[in-house]
């Protein structure tokens, strides 16, 4: 598996807040502001995308934890900039600190962990779990 990840890797990506990203639409609240689940998705995508250029074929990373603080509301149409900083690599574990900003201020922070996996083995295990579920339901 790949082990050559740059120290202090920083990746930034901008996201436009659409109607689908709103709390009232995704069911996490009753207001027309950026939902926390959407902010989490923006943040996780930034961490995920930061590692893609360094992965060997047949490998991927999966998110395993996210601790987030959603600090300020963001309106539809605004742009959110997420900046993911790789702060630690421990074997197959990647630890990120992520900040999100709209055009006004910092709107969220997160601590996020990802693991490096072999894609084929991971999917085989997932499919086996699915078969177990199907077998359980049929009985």
C-alpha positions as CSV (number, residue, x, y, z in Angstrom):
1,X,0.0,0.0,0.0
2,X,1.1,3.6,-0.6
3,X,3.1,5.2,2.2
4,X,4.4,8.3,0.5
5,X,2.0,10.9,1.7
6,X,3.3,14.5,2.0
7,X,3.7,15.9,5.5
8,X,1.3,18.8,6.2
9,X,-0.8,18.1,3.1
10,X,-3.5,20.8,2.7
11,X,-6.3,20.6,0.3
12,X,-9.0,23.2,-0.3
13,X,-12.2,23.0,-2.2
14,X,-15.2,25.3,-2.7
15,X,-18.8,24.2,-2.5
16,X,-21.9,26.2,-3.5
17,X,-24.8,25.8,-1.0
18,X,-27.8,24.6,-3.0
19,X,-31.4,23.9,-2.0
20,X,-30.5,20.2,-1.5
21,X,-27.9,21.2,1.1
22,X,-30.5,23.0,3.4
23,X,-31.5,21.7,6.8
24,X,-35.2,22.0,5.9
25,X,-34.8,19.9,2.8
26,X,-32.5,17.2,4.1
27,X,-34.6,16.8,7.3
28,X,-32.0,17.8,9.9
29,X,-33.8,21.0,10.8
30,X,-36.6,23.5,9.9
31,X,-34.6,26.4,8.5
32,X,-33.3,27.3,5.1
33,X,-29.6,27.3,6.0
34,X,-26.7,24.9,5.3
35,X,-27.4,21.6,7.2
36,X,-24.9,20.0,9.4
37,X,-25.0,16.7,7.4
38,X,-24.2,18.7,4.2
39,X,-21.3,20.5,6.0
40,X,-20.0,17.1,7.1
41,X,-20.2,15.8,3.5
42,X,-18.3,18.9,2.2
43,X,-15.6,18.4,4.9
44,X,-15.3,14.6,4.3
45,X,-15.1,15.1,0.5
46,X,-12.2,17.5,1.0
47,X,-10.2,15.0,3.1
48,X,-11.0,12.2,0.8
49,X,-10.0,14.2,-2.3
50,X,-6.7,15.3,-0.8
51,X,-5.4,11.7,-0.7
52,X,-6.6,10.6,-4.2
53,X,-3.4,11.6,-6.1
54,X,-1.3,9.5,-3.7
55,X,-3.2,6.3,-3.7
56,X,-2.1,3.2,-5.6
57,X,-4.5,1.6,-8.0
58,X,-6.9,-0.7,-6.1
59,X,-6.7,1.3,-2.9
60,X,-9.0,3.8,-1.4
61,X,-9.7,5.5,1.9
62,X,-12.8,5.3,4.0
63,X,-14.0,7.7,6.7
64,X,-14.3,6.2,10.2
65,X,-15.0,9.1,12.5
66,X,-15.8,12.8,12.4
67,X,-16.1,15.2,15.3
68,X,-17.6,18.5,14.1
69,X,-18.6,21.9,15.4
70,X,-21.0,23.7,13.1
71,X,-20.5,27.3,14.4
72,X,-22.5,29.7,12.1
73,X,-25.4,29.5,9.6
74,X,-24.8,29.8,5.9
75,X,-27.5,30.8,3.4
76,X,-28.3,29.2,0.1
77,X,-26.2,30.5,-2.8
78,X,-23.2,31.2,-0.6
79,X,-19.9,29.5,-1.2
80,X,-18.2,27.4,1.5
81,X,-14.5,26.8,1.4
82,X,-13.3,23.7,3.1
83,X,-9.7,23.3,4.0
84,X,-8.5,19.8,5.0
85,X,-5.1,19.5,6.6
86,X,-3.5,16.1,7.1
87,X,-1.9,16.3,10.5
88,X,-0.9,12.8,11.2
89,X,-0.3,9.5,9.4
90,X,-0.2,6.4,11.6
91,X,0.2,3.3,9.5
92,X,-3.1,3.1,7.5
93,X,-4.8,5.8,9.6
94,X,-5.0,9.4,8.4
95,X,-6.0,12.2,10.8
96,X,-7.3,15.5,9.5
97,X,-8.1,18.9,11.0
98,X,-10.7,20.6,8.8
99,X,-12.0,24.2,8.7
100,X,-14.9,25.5,6.7
101,X,-15.5,29.2,5.9
102,X,-18.2,31.1,4.1
103,X,-17.5,34.6,2.7
104,X,-18.1,36.1,6.2
105,X,-16.3,33.9,8.7
106,X,-15.3,30.5,10.0
107,X,-18.5,28.3,10.0
108,X,-17.2,24.9,11.2
109,X,-14.3,22.8,12.4
110,X,-13.8,19.1,12.4
111,X,-11.4,16.3,13.4
112,X,-11.7,13.5,10.9
113,X,-10.1,10.0,10.6
114,X,-9.8,7.9,7.5
115,X,-8.3,4.5,6.9
116,X,-6.4,3.2,3.8
117,X,-8.1,0.0,2.5
118,X,-7.7,-2.5,-0.4
119,X,-10.8,-1.8,-2.4
120,X,-11.5,-5.4,-3.6
121,X,-11.1,-6.9,-0.1
122,X,-13.3,-4.2,1.4
123,X,-16.1,-4.7,-1.2
124,X,-15.9,-8.5,-0.8
125,X,-16.4,-8.1,2.9
126,X,-19.3,-5.7,2.3
127,X,-21.0,-8.0,-0.2
128,X,-20.6,-10.9,2.3
129,X,-22.3,-8.9,4.9
130,X,-25.1,-8.2,2.4
131,X,-25.5,-11.9,1.7
132,X,-25.7,-12.6,5.5
133,X,-28.5,-10.0,5.8
134,X,-30.4,-11.5,2.8
135,X,-30.0,-15.0,4.3
136,X,-31.2,-13.8,7.7
137,X,-34.3,-12.1,6.2
138,X,-35.3,-15.1,4.1
139,X,-35.2,-17.5,7.1
